[in-house]
Amino acid sequence: MAKTKQEDTQTTFKVKGEELLKKVKELIREGNVRRITIKDKKGKTLIVVPLTIGVVGAVLAPVLAAIGAIAALVSECTISVERE
């Protein structure tokens, strides 16, 4: 039996600071996201959030708080989403 490798796909979104937390929560609810990277408008990586199957709200609460703080500081950012 041959093993098949799943291809990862990457999607990029440009959002304004006030929309950042809403978009990240939406992506987490989708369930097929492996990693979320948030970059400022100059391309500097601000935070990388690895997500695994079974991650629950209690574990994500500090991460979402950090993303909320980032949203308050940046006017525009880019979200890169790695999916299975």
C-alpha positions as CSV (number, residue, x, y, z in Angstrom):
1,M,0.0,0.0,0.0
2,A,1.5,3.3,-1.1
3,K,1.5,6.3,1.1
4,T,0.0,9.5,-0.4
5,K,1.3,12.9,0.6
6,Q,-1.2,15.6,1.2
7,E,-0.3,18.9,-0.5
8,D,-0.4,21.9,1.7
9,T,-1.9,25.1,0.2
10,Q,-1.2,28.6,1.3
11,T,-3.7,31.5,1.0
12,T,-3.0,35.1,1.8
13,F,-5.5,37.7,3.0
14,K,-4.9,41.5,3.5
15,V,-7.0,42.9,6.3
16,K,-7.2,46.0,8.4
17,G,-6.3,45.9,12.0
18,E,-9.9,46.0,13.3
19,E,-10.8,43.0,11.1
20,L,-7.8,40.9,12.1
21,L,-9.2,39.1,15.1
22,K,-12.6,38.4,13.4
23,K,-10.8,36.8,10.4
24,V,-8.5,34.7,12.5
25,K,-11.5,33.3,14.5
26,E,-13.2,32.6,11.3
27,L,-10.2,30.7,9.9
28,I,-9.9,28.6,13.2
29,R,-13.5,27.6,13.0
30,E,-13.0,26.2,9.5
31,G,-10.9,23.5,11.0
32,N,-8.5,22.6,8.1
33,V,-5.9,25.3,8.9
34,R,-2.5,24.1,10.0
35,R,-0.7,27.4,10.5
36,I,-1.6,31.1,10.6
37,T,1.2,33.7,10.1
38,I,0.4,37.4,10.6
39,K,2.7,40.0,9.0
40,D,2.7,43.8,9.0
41,K,2.4,45.8,5.8
42,K,6.2,45.8,5.4
43,G,6.3,42.0,5.4
44,K,7.8,41.5,8.9
45,T,6.4,38.5,10.7
46,L,4.5,39.5,13.9
47,I,3.2,36.1,15.0
48,V,3.0,32.5,13.8
49,V,0.2,30.4,15.2
50,P,0.5,26.6,14.6
51,L,-2.9,24.9,14.9
52,T,-3.4,21.2,15.3
53,I,-6.5,19.0,15.3
54,G,-8.1,19.1,18.7
55,V,-7.0,22.6,19.7
56,V,-9.8,24.0,21.9
57,G,-10.8,27.4,23.1
58,A,-8.9,27.3,26.5
59,V,-5.7,26.8,24.6
60,L,-6.4,29.5,22.0
61,A,-7.5,32.2,24.5
62,P,-4.0,33.6,25.1
63,V,-3.2,33.5,21.4
64,L,-6.4,35.3,20.5
65,A,-5.6,37.9,23.2
66,A,-2.2,38.5,21.6
67,I,-3.7,38.8,18.2
68,G,-6.2,41.3,19.6
69,A,-3.2,43.4,20.9
70,I,-1.5,43.2,17.5
71,A,-4.8,44.3,15.8
72,A,-4.8,47.4,18.1
73,L,-1.3,48.3,17.0
74,V,-1.3,47.8,13.2
75,S,-3.4,49.5,10.6
76,E,-3.0,46.9,7.9
77,C,-1.6,43.4,7.9
78,T,-1.4,40.2,5.9
79,I,-2.6,36.8,7.1
80,S,-1.0,33.8,5.5
81,V,-2.9,30.6,6.0
82,E,-1.4,27.1,5.5
83,R,-4.1,24.5,4.9
84,E,-4.0,20.7,4.5
